[in-house]
Amino acid sequence: MNQQLYVLPRVSPCPKPQRSIFRPLPAALVLGLSLALTACGGGSSDQGSNPPAATISRAELGEKIFNDISLSASGQQACASCHATATGHAGPNDLPTQLGGPSLDQQGGRNSPGIRYLASNTPFHFDAEGKAAGGFFWDGRATSLQDQAGKPFFNPKEMANESVEALIAKLARASYAAEFAAMFGADIFSRPQDALNRMTLVLQAYEQSPEFQPFDSKYDEFLRGKLALNPQELRGLALFNAKDKGNCAACHPSAKGADGSHPLFTDFSYDNLGVPRNAKLSQNADPAFFDLGLCAREGGDLTARQELCGAFKVPSLRNVTQRLSYFHNGRFTSLREVLQFYVQRDTDPQKWYSLTADGRVNKFDDLPAELHKNVNTSEGPYNRKPGEAPALSEQEIDDVLAFLATLSDGFKK
């Protein structure tokens, strides 16, 4: 049976319910008729002319949508497929990017970012010092959690819906369609663009719920004065903060805010770290292709800002030890290796980069040569020279890893 949306005509007086129906009606029509009869007094007599109230909150409805695989072209992919609870709502595995598309055979272009602790993020902007900040996705192209929530549904390498109408037709057939209509109106599915707006609105409500910002890690309990970190964790925290050691707090603040708020471990800024090229990405089979981050985002609004090429969003380090791949291109699958790269990128570049045809180290090999000047080489630990000692020893990396493990949500004594 062909699936389609049905719009109830305006009738007056209100239609009377029939005693028998000889053939089954489509679900959307049954839903609309039910709500229309209720509004006209055909439901319980104490509801008068008001439609039934939604029985769940916006966040609860958003959670159902977040986990619904039927809203994809493949029928096998949901928001949760790429943002798994077990990894702090980041990618569910160690693939550099997730597979999507109508047949789940299209490799995405970037690693799935963690989407926790984004409720206080802002739209993309340049701060008082002219630094890029805010925005959602690796390149800040979305203005809000709601804006971000809608885009994967239409990305041909992700959920791959061909149109708003196609997506909303799927939503109208979902098990929670009656709850959605009760919340937003019996005719909501006949207005696809409005339905999409409400759909992304409830997704935003879910991503603003306590589940996405619980602040219940061991480090949060330490900041509340309810427990002490062990000696190794304290050493790791000191190394994390020290400008002459890890200097991680320069972009991942670890202290409480002036208002007493707990740190998010990101300043929502952008940086160009010269992350090595990832040969596992199919798009990189073309040697002329480079993912240029901020200056190459859709719309071309920053194309002229060549100094931003290669810069990507600074992620939160909360739940970082639970993630299985790192950086925008998923180049690393070990957090220890990430820290080694940070402190050895400039002291031992041959460990991280490809070689040229004549055997030289092709440093910053995931950027065109003319953009190498954009890479951060002024701040520690990126300001050292080949042959110098790295800012962190292997033992000190162990200590920083121990501290980072205190940032995982769901700590239990």
Secondary structure, DSSP 8 states (H G I E B T S, - for coil): -----------SS-----S--SS---HHHHHHHHHHHHHTT-S-GGGTT-----SS-HHHHHHHHHT-GGGSSSSS--HHHHSBGGGTSB-SSS-SS-EETTTT-EE-SS-----SS-TT---SEE-TTS-EE--BSTT--BSSHHHHHHGGGT-TTTT--S-HHHHHHHHHTSTTHHHHHHHH-TTGGG-HHHHHHHHHHHHHHHHTSGGG----SHHHHHHTTSS---HHHHHHHHHHH-TTTT-GGGTS--S--TTS----S--SBEE-------TTSGGGGSTT----BGGG-TT-TTTT-GGGTTBEE----TTGGG-SSBSTT--BS-HHHHHHHHHHTTTSGGGTS-B-TTS-B-TTTTS-GGGGGGS--SSTTS---TTS--SS-HHHHHHHHHHHGGG-SS---
